[in-house]
């Protein structure tokens, strides 16, 4: 099938099988909410099982199989679809085609939705719109999440990365069954599709099951040019302060990885992040949080597909400048080579332990290989762990020297304004 790729991890490590199907589209404010809504609407039922009750009964007959909507982003690529988990028929005496039936039902849900008058069922669309709006609001009620969402919106105001994976409440509320049906047909035909399987079956068996289950998948010209725009420069630092009814301040910083993204060494970037703020042995955790007590929490994370690093911290309102200065001081320390051998080994050990944990999770493997597919990379987790082992202090310093501060976002309380 054109523009459809299947990744298969054959292993007997798990007693359950795992299958995902992901439609890849350019993240955009115009379409994000529609892309996020479609899997939930489709999951309400298909032509053969047109409601939740009959679909639940069908899943129960498949030994309690679950098929759940999923919406993810990899850089500026929005990935929406389904994750299916099911009993591996290798461990079910007398069963030899459960894999085929499970993938078949996943295909039916994606390709044969419940319709009325040629449109996606209106009551399903309206109900799932409400659920999506609630999900967006709920995520923003967590002020740590909210501060990072706002940071990305401000930092990447002219870039797709500033759009949330679920879209917005305002955009969701405007969606009609006609709009959603047109968009569903469009992405079904034009999206690149990534599928992932993890279980005991070999590639040939999974491929045959997929070809049968998705035989009616319409395939047109794939959308050209989807990808992630990587900015290497920062320009003048943007500072933004916002006041809400909160009792703890949230200080979030957005950095760009800079010239290191010309030829990115993802192992060096990952180790640098673990030294700076991405582990419990990091400088942000041990110095800013533990030693100086400037933050209730302080951590950094890398979005490797976009080439950005985000720092998230919780502070007292009056500690803003002190905390900001100290976070930047820790980055300066790494740039100047102030990294002990113990810090380097602690960071590498943390990264490798995390990678090994990912090898024990089918969902983590799915996320990793989806990211690899988006980037066009073909190394596995074990190879990446070997790359990490070879990283030196000089490698981490080189990444730090390339990093530049782009945006500072501070969320403070309304009561502070009232006290002035």
C-alpha positions in Angstrom: 0.0 0.0 0.0 1.4 3.4 -0.9 2.7 5.6 1.9 1.9 2.9 4.5 4.8 1.6 6.6 4.7 -1.3 9.1 7.3 -1.7 11.9 7.3 -5.1 13.5 9.0 -6.0 16.8 8.9 -9.8 17.1 9.5 -10.8 20.7 8.2 -13.3 23.3 8.9 -10.8 26.1 5.2 -9.8 26.4 2.1 -12.0 26.9 -0.1 -9.4 25.2 0.1 -8.2 21.6 0.2 -4.6 20.7 -0.8 -2.9 17.4 -1.1 0.8 16.5 -2.2 2.7 13.4 -1.2 6.3 13.1 -2.3 8.9 10.5 0.5 11.5 10.2 -0.5 15.1 9.3 1.1 18.5 9.6 0.3 20.0 13.0 -1.7 23.2 12.4 -4.2 25.4 14.3 -6.7 24.9 11.5 -6.8 21.1 11.7 -5.4 20.0 15.1 -8.8 19.7 16.8 -10.3 17.8 13.8 -7.4 15.4 13.8 -7.7 14.9 17.5 -11.5 14.4 17.4 -11.7 11.8 14.5 -10.3 8.8 16.4 -12.7 9.3 19.3 -15.7 9.6 17.0 -14.7 6.5 15.0 -14.2 4.5 18.3 -17.9 5.0 19.1 -18.8 2.3 16.6 -18.4 1.0 13.1 -20.9 -0.3 10.5 -20.8 -3.8 11.8 -21.0 -2.8 15.5 -22.7 0.6 15.4 -22.8 1.5 19.1 -20.6 1.2 22.2 -22.6 -1.8 23.5 -22.2 -4.0 20.4 -18.6 -3.0 19.9 -17.8 -3.7 23.6 -19.3 -7.2 23.1 -17.2 -7.8 20.1 -14.1 -6.8 21.9 -15.0 -9.0 24.8 -15.3 -12.0 22.5 -11.7 -11.2 21.4 -10.5 -12.0 24.9 -10.9 -8.5 26.2 -9.2 -6.7 23.4 -8.9 -2.9 23.9 -8.9 -0.4 21.0 -8.3 3.2 22.2 -7.9 6.5 20.4 -4.5 8.1 20.5 -3.3 11.6 19.6 0.5 12.3 19.7 2.9 14.8 18.2 6.5 14.2 17.0 7.9 17.6 16.5 5.4 19.4 14.2 3.8 16.1 13.0 0.4 15.2 14.5 -0.1 11.5 14.8 -3.7 10.4 15.4 -5.1 6.9 15.3 -5.6 3.8 17.6 -3.7 1.6 20.0 -4.9 -2.0 20.2 -3.9 -4.4 22.9 -4.9 -8.0 22.9 -4.1 -11.5 24.2 -1.2 -13.1 22.2 -2.7 -16.2 20.6 0.5 -18.0 21.1 -0.5 -18.4 24.7 -4.2 -19.3 24.0 -4.6 -23.0 23.3 -6.9 -23.6 20.3 -6.6 -20.0 19.0 -4.6 -19.4 15.9 -6.2 -16.4 14.3 -6.8 -13.9 17.1 -4.2 -11.5 15.7 -6.0 -11.4 12.3 -9.4 -10.8 13.9 -8.1 -8.1 16.1 -6.3 -6.2 13.3 -9.4 -6.8 11.2 -11.6 -5.0 13.8 -9.1 -2.2 14.1 -9.4 -1.7 10.3 -13.2 -1.8 10.4 -13.3 1.0 13.1 -10.9 3.2 11.0 -12.4 2.5 7.5 -16.1 1.7 8.1 -17.6 4.3 10.5 -21.2 4.7 11.5 -22.8 7.2 9.1 -26.2 8.8 8.5 -26.9 10.4 5.2 -23.2 9.9 4.2 -22.0 11.9 7.3 -20.4 10.8 10.5 -23.1 10.3 13.1 -24.0 13.7 14.4 -24.7 12.6 18.0 -21.3 10.9 18.2 -19.6 14.0 16.8 -21.3 16.3 19.2 -20.7 14.1 22.2 -17.0 13.6 21.5 -16.6 17.3 20.9 -17.8 17.9 24.5 -15.4 15.2 25.7 -12.5 16.8 23.8 -13.2 20.2 25.1 -13.3 18.8 28.7 -10.0 17.1 28.1 -8.4 20.3 26.8 -9.8 22.3 29.8 -8.7 19.6 32.2 -5.1 19.6 31.0 -4.9 23.4 31.4 -6.2 23.2 35.0 -2.8 21.6 35.8 -0.8 24.8 36.0 2.5 23.1 35.4 1.1 21.8 32.1 -0.5 25.2 31.4 2.8 27.0 31.8 4.5 24.8 29.3 1.6 25.1 26.9 1.8 28.9 27.2 5.6 28.9 26.8 5.3 26.9 23.6 2.6 29.2 22.3 4.7 32.3 22.9 8.0 30.9 21.9 6.6 29.3 18.7 3.9 31.8 17.9 4.8 31.7 14.2 5.6 27.9 14.2 3.4 24.8 14.2 5.1 23.6 17.4 3.1 26.3 19.3 -0.2 24.4 18.5 -1.3 21.9 21.1 -1.8 18.3 20.0 -5.5 18.5 20.9 -6.1 21.9 19.4 -8.3 24.4 21.3 -11.7 24.5 22.8 -12.7 27.3 20.4 -11.7 25.4 17.3 -13.3 22.2 18.6 -16.7 23.9 19.2 -16.8 25.1 15.6 -16.6 21.6 14.1 -19.7 20.2 12.4 -20.4 16.7 11.2 -20.0 17.9 7.6 -16.6 19.5 8.3 -15.4 16.4 10.2 -16.6 14.0 7.5 -14.8 15.9 4.7 -11.7 16.1 6.8 -11.9 12.4 7.7 -12.1 11.4 4.0 -9.2 13.7 3.1 -6.7 12.5 5.7 -7.7 8.8 5.1 -6.7 9.3 1.5 -3.7 11.6 1.8 -2.0 10.9 5.2 1.2 9.0 5.5 0.3 6.0 7.8 2.6 4.4 10.3 1.7 1.0 11.8 3.5 -0.7 14.6 3.2 -4.3 16.0 4.9 -5.8 19.0 4.3 -9.5 19.9 5.3 -13.1 19.0 4.1 -13.0 15.4 6.6 -12.6 12.6 6.6 -9.8 10.1 5.0 -11.9 7.3 2.0 -12.9 9.3 1.4 -9.3 10.6 1.8 -7.9 7.1 -0.7 -10.4 5.6 -3.2 -9.5 8.4 -2.7 -5.7 7.7 -3.0 -6.1 3.9 -6.3 -7.9 4.4 -7.7 -5.7 7.1 -6.9 -2.4 5.3 -7.5 -3.6 1.7 -10.1 -0.9 1.1 -7.9 1.9 2.5 -8.1 4.7 -0.1 -4.7 5.9 -1.2 -4.1 9.1 -3.0 -1.2 11.5 -3.3 0.4 11.8 0.2 0.6 15.4 1.5 3.9 16.7 0.3 6.2 18.5 2.6 5.0 17.6 6.0 7.8 17.9 8.5 9.2 20.0 11.3 10.7 23.4 10.9 13.9 23.7 13.0 15.0 27.2 13.9 18.7 27.5 14.9 18.7 31.1 16.1 16.9 32.7 19.0 17.0 36.4 18.5 16.2 38.7 21.3 14.9 36.8 24.4 11.1 37.1 24.9 9.9 37.7 28.4 6.2 37.1 29.3 4.5 37.3 32.7 0.9 36.2 33.4 -1.2 36.5 36.5 -3.8 33.9 37.6 -5.4 32.7 40.8 -2.5 30.4 41.8 -0.6 30.0 45.0 2.7 28.8 43.5 4.6 30.5 40.7 5.6 28.6 37.6 8.8 29.6 35.8 9.2 28.0 32.3 12.1 28.6 29.9 12.3 27.7 26.3 15.7 27.1 24.6 16.7 26.3 21.1 19.4 23.7 20.6 21.0 25.9 17.9 23.8 24.8 15.5 24.0 21.3 17.0 20.8 20.5 15.0 22.7 20.9 11.7 23.9 17.3 12.3 22.2 16.3 15.5 23.9 13.8 17.8 20.8 12.7 19.7 22.9 10.7 22.2 24.9 13.8 23.1 21.8 15.9 23.3 20.1 13.3 25.6 23.1 13.1 28.0 23.5 16.9 28.1 19.8 17.1 29.1 20.3 14.5 31.8 23.2 16.5 33.2 21.4 19.8 33.1 17.9 19.0 34.3 16.6 15.7 32.9 17.4 13.4 35.8 17.6 13.2 39.6 21.3 13.6 39.5 21.1 16.8 37.3 22.4 20.2 38.2 18.9 21.7 38.3 17.7 19.1 40.7 20.7 18.9 43.0 21.7 22.6 43.0 18.7 24.7 42.2 16.1 22.6 44.0 18.0 20.7 46.7 21.0 22.8 47.7 19.6 26.3 47.2 15.9 25.5 47.7 14.9 28.0 45.0 12.3 25.7 43.4 9.7 23.2 44.5 10.6 21.3 41.3 12.9 22.0 38.4 13.5 19.9 35.4 14.3 20.1 31.7 13.1 18.1 28.7 14.2 17.8 25.1 11.9 17.8 22.1 14.5 16.3 19.8 12.4 16.4 16.7 12.0 20.2 17.0 15.4 21.0 18.5 14.1 22.7 21.6 14.6 22.3 25.3 12.0 23.3 27.9 12.7 24.0 31.6 9.8 23.7 34.0 10.0 24.9 37.6 7.7 25.8 40.5 8.8 28.7 42.7 7.7 31.3 45.2 6.6 34.5 43.5 9.4 36.6 45.0 12.1 34.0 43.9 11.6 34.7 40.2 14.8 36.6 39.4 17.0 34.5 41.7 15.6 31.2 40.3 16.0 32.4 36.7 19.6 33.5 37.3 20.5 30.2 38.9 18.9 28.1 36.2 21.0 30.0 33.6 24.1 29.7 35.8 23.8 25.9 35.8 23.7 26.0 32.0 26.8 28.3 32.0 28.6 25.9 34.2 28.1 23.1 31.7 29.3 25.4 28.9 32.5 26.1 30.8 33.1 22.4 31.3 32.1 22.2 34.9 31.0 18.6 34.8 32.5 15.9 37.0 33.2 12.4 35.9 30.6 11.3 38.4 28.0 13.6 36.9 28.6 12.3 33.4 28.4 8.7 34.5 25.3 9.4 36.6 23.6 11.0 33.6 24.6 8.2 31.2 23.4 5.5 33.7 20.1 7.3 34.1 19.6 7.5 30.3 20.5 3.9 29.7 18.3 2.7 32.6 15.4 4.7 31.0 16.1 3.2 27.6 16.1 -0.3 29.1 12.8 0.4 30.8 11.4 1.4 27.4 12.5 -2.0 26.0 10.1 -3.5 28.5 7.1 -1.5 27.4 5.3 -2.1 24.1 3.9 1.5 24.2 7.3 3.0 24.8 8.7 1.0 21.9 5.8 2.2 19.7 6.5 5.8 20.6 10.3 5.3 19.9 9.8 3.7 16.5 7.2 6.2 15.5 9.7 9.0 16.2 12.3 7.1 14.3 10.0 6.8 11.3 9.3 10.5 11.4 13.0 11.3 11.4 13.9 8.6 8.9 16.2 7.0 11.4 16.7 3.2 11.6 18.7 2.5 14.8 17.1 0.7 17.7 17.1 1.3 21.5 20.0 -1.0 22.1 22.1 0.8 19.5 21.1 4.1 21.0 22.2 2.9 24.4 25.6 2.0 22.9 25.8 5.5 21.4 25.1 7.0 24.9 27.9 4.9 26.5 30.4 6.7 24.2 29.4 10.2 25.0 32.2 12.3 26.7 32.2 15.5 28.8 33.4 17.4 25.7 30.3 16.1 23.7 27.9 17.4 26.4 29.8 20.8 26.6 29.5 21.2 22.8 25.7 20.8 23.0 25.5 23.3 25.9 27.5 25.9 23.9 25.1 25.6 21.0 22.0 26.1 23.2 20.4 29.6 23.3 17.6 31.1 25.4 14.5 32.0 23.4 11.7 32.6 25.8 11.0 33.1 29.6 7.4 32.6 30.8 6.4 33.4 34.4 3.0 32.6 35.9 2.3 34.4 39.1 -0.6 34.9 41.4 -3.3 37.6 41.3 -2.8 38.2 45.0 0.7 39.6 44.3 -0.8 42.3 42.1 -3.3 43.2 44.9 -0.5 43.6 47.4 1.3 46.2 45.4 
